[in-house]
Amino acid sequence: MSDNANSSDQEILQLVTFHIGEEEFGVAILDVREINRMMEVTRVPHAPEFVEGVVNLRGRVIPVVDLRKRFGLPARERDRSTRIVVVELTDKVVGFIVDAVDEVLRVPSNLVEPPPPIVGGVDRQYIEGVVKLEDRLLILLNLHKLLGTDESEELREFEP
């Protein structure tokens, strides 16, 4: 009975989950503004390599980051599953290109464990934790660390 009382008091994390290659990632749903199908991305000269370009999202120009490039993974043909996850990070809005968006998942916070030393080619500094589910592992990304201070400044240049 006390286990049920504890589990009902347990904080529930709501995550948007997506794939990049074979890995499944999650980010806090509160950081996600919207999820869009892949659209025309305008290249920007002298942008950092991981910045795919910019898109016009209902009159607002936002930078778009290719997470495959950011993580140093090989390029992949974009298809019907490719999405742009638009997130709000402190004072800026950024789009992240992912291979596919899966679901909104609710998990108890006690399932989150610290990241292991090496995680599927993704720098550990970008990882907030790992969620062990019954049949899979979910890597929680820290979007705020994904773009360092210098990179955030570079992205700010793309905003009107």
PyMOL commands that set and color helices and strands:
alter all, ss='L'
color gray80, all
select helices_A, chain A and resi 2-9+29-31+67-70+109-111+124-126+143-146+149-156
alter helices_A, ss='H'
color red, helices_A
select strands_A, chain A and resi 12-20+23-28+32-37+51-57+60-66+83-89+92-98+100-108+112-113+127-132+137-141
alter strands_A, ss='S'
color yellow, strands_A
deselect
rebuild
show_as cartoon
